[in-house]
Amino acid sequence: MIFSLEVLQAKHGDCLILHYGDPDNPKLIVIDGGPGGVYRNHLKPRLLEIKNTLSPNDKLPISMIMVSHMDDDHVNGVLDLTNEVTTALEDQEEPDFDIENMWFNSFDDIIGNLEIPNLSSISASTQSIDITSLPSLFSNIDHHHSAVISSTSQGRQLRKDADFINAMVNFPFGDIANGKANLVRFDSSNPIINWNTDLKIEVVHPNEQRLKEMQEKWDKDLKKAKDNGDNSIIFASLGDRDKSPFNLASIVCLMELDGKTILLTGDSRDDDIISGLETAGKLDSQGKLHVDILKIPHHGSDKNVSRSFFEKITANHYIISGNGRHHNPDKATLVMLEEGTGIVNHDDFTIHMTNRRGKFDLEGKIDQFIVGKNANNRTFTVNFIDDSKNSILIDLLQSIDH
């Protein structure tokens, strides 16, 4: 059996390909598409390379595209892909790829409605940095709020593309409330999804109850804003740390095949990840879990992890996708990883990073970390994408040949 995770060069974002199943009939899941340029320069060339091997005379089937959350550095490349497929179909041409399923939680769907004309008018090409230049409602909001708002158009376009190409959206999840959209979330009544028979997927975050609370809070704040004529109420709802739409929406899932496991975390916070795993019954009696691959959340930001997280969740392979932008990965995250694994005497692992050089002296930061871990007699290794290659491939079972 095949169970391999390919980590593509995604600049400051995420872009992964999961290869799984029978080696005579391998299947693919694309997880995130990175920011602008990643699809054209990295994801598309790799998918075409796979196509030329597996289905040279037909469309390459993609079992699922999963967008961990609606942030530009995760969804932009996916929109480039779906736009290319829809354009080919509109021109009555055969696209290169056949997208069968899509998982994503859009901002519109999380809150359950929009009902603000200004939001509905935002074009799909609008970036978060542009929102603050718009008049009235958006003129005085911060970057976090503008990123959330600008994602409405991306989510709307993604659903439109999915409908056009007949890709199933968020199957097998149902509505969480009457008249609300189906959202990807932890479902205690059906926690394990048998995907294409062999692959088991268990979504551990977001939580259905918290999503319902978010929708109820949005409806309440929206009504209050309308009654009082004060839109700051809406942005207070968006900005609350515990109810942040991005954190609530970010899909965290545990994937398993033939006893091997991969924990995908999107940009979630460590407390949400631990809570989700605990609720799903994945932690042992000591509150710990070991997986084969752990994608470190939010490109290694120290705001999303803690030393305790790395004590509780250990792995054979850690993945960090980032190029130094926004200072990610943070030096503090690397130190927390070393300290947390050291406390539990875990040293037999590899940290895979997409970039050794990048913004804000990324190379110097990594070199200092490596010198420090060697001085502490730590024997784990640090691996980077080779400059001549497009990705890092981690084979957990049989090696892939495509």
Helices and strands as residue ranges (DSSP letters): E 2-8, E 15-21, E 27-33, H 38-38, I 39-43, H 44-54, E 60-62, E 64-66, H 72-90, E 97-99, E 101-103, H 107-111, H 117-120, H 128-131, G 136-138, H 143-164, E 168-169, E 193-195, E 199-205, H 208-228, H 232-239, G 241-243, H 245-249, E 252-257, E 260-264, H 270-279, E 289-295, G 297-300, H 307-312, E 313-320, G 325-327, H 331-343, E 350-353, H 362-375, E 381-384, E 391-395
